[in-house]
């Protein structure tokens, strides 16, 4: 296991061609902001032919808005790996059958009826959809879903479904994951953080998405840098020989990564990339 004080970047030079970075708890600070220092660093990477790709459980539209300044160079791994685009063109996607979406929504409704404060977000390619209308729930969804629609019945939505996200105002791993565990197998369940759980197609994760992107770009694991902090980042760490867990990472993530970066509140991604790229402070 990596010790919190063991920040280390292997000696270079490194032939880096792809940098994949989780968002919440990794790139973003505690206030959910992208560090200003990222943008000149991304420009520097672009000049060196290095692709930067945010990888998140967030919606594609949300990531596209957050990184709109990258224009045609934008590469996105969205919805926990179920939707990958490059320059606005789909690289890969993994969709859920409509009947599976309806079953998950029904299970969330029953869980709510049993007294748990939970709600579902049905995530499609066009938009994300919710049927809870209370401000407390909607306000938890809007930071992650720029294209969000309130509907009367989630089971009547028509879209290409990428996942169902479930928000638990309590402890998602303890209170809601056991209820949704029956879907794990035919589908894939991942706890994204303390409050969010994602249900996706079986075999879908950020690691699969990174490998598909590597194939599209002609990039190897040795040429790939990955940063992550939580359980939904585990598989993508395996797709890189330069994998970094943040100092604030979940213990399983720290165990899985090859190296440790400073925490997100210490601009760990920025500090580490500067060392890897031998780039002066900007």
Residue, then its C-alpha position, 0 to 999 in steps of 0.5 A: x500500500x502507498x503511504x500518504x507521504x510517498x509522493x513519487x514520480x518515476x524518472x523520465x523521460x516519459x513518452x506520454x501520449x494520453x492523460x486520463x483524469x477523474x474529476x470529483x476528488x481528483x482534478x476538482x478542488x473541494x469547491x468542485x472547481x477546475x484549477x486555473x493552472x490546468x489550462x496552460x498545462x493542457x495547452x502545453x500537452x497539446x503542443x506536445x501531441x498529448x491528449x487530455x481526457x476527463x473521465x467521470x460519472x458526470x454527463x457528457x453534456x456537463x463535461x463538454x461544457x466544463x471543457x468547452x475551451x478545448x474545442x475540437x480537441x475535446x476528448x471525453x469519457x462520460x457516464x463512468x465509461x459508458x460514453x466516449x467521444x473525440x471531437x464530438x464524434x462517438x468513439x464508443x458507447x454501451x447502452x442499457x436495455x429499456x426493460x433493465x432501466x425500468x426494473x432499476x427504477x422500480x427498485x429505487x421507487x420501492x426503496x424510497x417507499x420503505x423510507x429511504x431518501x433516494x432518487x433515480x436519474x435515468x441517463x440517456x445520450x440526449x439528456x438525463x431524466x428525473x421524476x423527483x421534483x423537490x429542490x433538495x434532490x434536483x440541486x444534487x443532480x444539476x452539477x453533474x447533469x447539464x442537460x436535465x429534464x424533469x418527467x412524470x414517469x421515468x419508465x416512459x422515457x425514450x432515449x438511448x440509455x447509458x446508465x441509471x444513477x441513484x442518489x442516496x442522501x444517507x450512505x449509498x454503500x450501506x443503505x442502497x447498494x445492498x438493495x441494488x446488488x441483485x442487478x450486479x451481474x446482469x448489469x454492473x453496479x458501482x459506488x461512485x462516492x458516498x451518495x451516488x451509485x451507478x448501474x450500467x451495462x455488464x462489462x462497462x467501466x472506465x477501464x474499458x473506456x480507456x482501452x477503447x480510447x487507447x485503441x482509437x488513438x494508437x496509444x499504449x498503457x506505457x504512454x498513458x497517465x491515469x489519475x483517480x481517487x474512488x472505487x469507480x476509478x479502479x479499472x482505469x488504473x489498470x489501463x496505465x503504467x503511470x497510474x496515480x491515486x490521490x493522497x485523499x483516495x479510497x484505500x482500495x484505489x491507493x492499493x491498486x495504483x502504482x504511484x501516489x499524487x498529492x491530494x486534489x486540494x493540493x492540486x495533485x494532478x497539476x503538480x504531478x503532470x508538471x513533474x512528469x512533463x518536466x514542465x516549469x511552473x506556469 
